[in-house]
Amino acid sequence: MQFRCLPDALSAVLGQWSGDTLAVGLFAGSEERPEHPLRGELLKAVGAGLQQRLEQRRFKGKPGECLSFEQLEGTPRTLIVVGLGEPAGFDLDGLRAAAASVAQAAAAAGAEDLAVALPCEGFENDDAGRAIAEAVRLSLYNDQRFKSEQEPRPLPAMVSLIGLPASCAQALEAVSGTCAGVELARQLVAAPPNVVTPQHLADTAAALARDHGLELQILERDACEALGMGAYLGVAQGSDLPPKFIHLTYHPAGGAQRRVALVGKGLTFDSGGYNLKTGGSQIEMMKYDMGGSAAVLGAARAIGELKPAGVEVHVIVAACENMISGGAVHPGDILTASNGKTIEINNTDAEGRLTLADALVYACKLEPDAVVDLATLTGACVIALGSEIAGLWSSSDGLSQSLQAAAAAGGEALWPMPLRSSYKAGLKSPVADLKNTGPRPGGAITAALFLQDFVSKELPWAHLDIAGTVWCDKGRGLDPAGATGFGVRTLVNWICSGAPVAQQT
């Protein structure tokens, strides 16, 4: 799928354009609005009779409302009209939602050459173009890898964005890399745990290194033992599958002015261990407990293609399974992490933070300017923020703000949460330095506080709990039902923004 800009007005473009499908966004109401002239341009281009047909179909212009009109002859063969709601409430998320609706309707109509006219007034041209293009491509993602009979779904080969200047071309070129990263993350999360194993994640990293010129180091169990990674290896010891500690690095041409580390939780399956997940605990969905690793590997895929200047990126995944066996960690065991801290295991189902503990210690030793970790860490965050918003904890206000801005630019939602130090009392252990879980109230906060103990105090750090956002049961907006690839766009936007990393606060 390719994207291009057609900078002229809609009525002018249709005189020259020969594609088969046109999509136009209209605000609520039937009157022409001088500041948003698409309705008048459309009626001028295809005829005033369209207004009557819209009224017959009771089109109100509500957000998500979408009508298709077929013509047996002439151009365009198919006209799609999508509602935008009231202009006062129309933002980039509304633009994305409209573009996603258009894409679905165009695919259903068998569009090959699609032109999209959506109002971009009030937005930066690059932001608008990128939002529309990402929404079109990502909303048409369709994973049929594990079906014996696949249903072909032709997609538009060319998508033209009407009314955007030619200067947006560079922004549109970046869409391919970013979306490829999101699609990789979706594929990893959606695949079953007998396919995506720790070895598979390592193989994926090796393919990224080979295809995009990245540096790769895989630490096997003995190397992790030599580094004292007792927390990570304690989780891994119950599985027949060997753990794989993945370190993938992007080196920019011309040298780096800043260095960042991305750490992703990589539990390819989480049974809960001896604190076994039971009915209602979604044990059958624990293939997505490696959503954090999928996000950072997807970001690595995008960064490898986009090649941002001046920033060195380290991607770290402590991959393993959390299983039950005669060798599995017991509730009550004490593990020693690679920074020397001892951890009493009072719940074997709080395993992700143990693997992240050693991964964060490793990341800090690289002396980056900032560390960001992503993890499907707690059900408490899902209860607090639901399925559309990820929790954000950070030791740096500047880092938090830059991540929120990057998320908003990519259509992903983060909500800043507190690192309340008094809550850390809930992690005290009578026999070790700390327990791996605190009391039930504020569970997402105590989980973040646990992780903070394994990050250098002077280093800007952020933790994203993506437990609610990594999977979408029914599909919404850019995300089809299933894996969302959440976090990739945030990370790519943050890394490619070129903004300096803020200091610790």
Secondary structure as UniProt FT lines:
FT   STRAND          2..6
FT   HELIX           10..13
FT   TURN            14..16
FT   STRAND          21..26
FT   TURN            34..35
FT   HELIX           38..46
FT   HELIX           49..56
FT   TURN            57..58
FT   TURN            63..64
FT   STRAND          66..70
FT   STRAND          78..83
FT   HELIX           87..89
FT   HELIX           92..108
FT   TURN            109..110
FT   STRAND          113..117
FT   TURN            121..122
FT   HELIX           125..139
FT   TURN            145..146
FT   STRAND          158..162
FT   HELIX           166..168
FT   HELIX           169..190
FT   TURN            193..195
FT   HELIX           198..212
FT   STRAND          215..219
FT   HELIX           221..226
FT   TURN            227..228
FT   HELIX           230..236
FT   TURN            237..238
FT   STRAND          244..250
FT   TURN            253..254
FT   STRAND          256..270
FT   TURN            273..274
FT   TURN            279..280
FT   HELIX           283..290
FT   HELIX           291..306
FT   STRAND          310..322
FT   TURN            326..327
FT   TURN            331..332
FT   STRAND          334..336
FT   TURN            338..339
FT   STRAND          342..344
FT   TURN            348..349
FT   HELIX           352..365
FT   STRAND          370..375
FT   HELIX           379..385
FT   TURN            386..388
FT   STRAND          389..394
FT   HELIX           397..409
FT   TURN            410..411
FT   STRAND          413..416
FT   HELIX           421..427
FT   STRAND          434..435
FT   TURN            441..442
FT   HELIX           443..452
FT   TURN            453..454
FT   TURN            457..458
FT   STRAND          461..465
FT   TURN            467..469
FT   STRAND          471..472
FT   TURN            477..478
FT   STRAND          482..483
FT   TURN            486..487
FT   HELIX           488..496
//
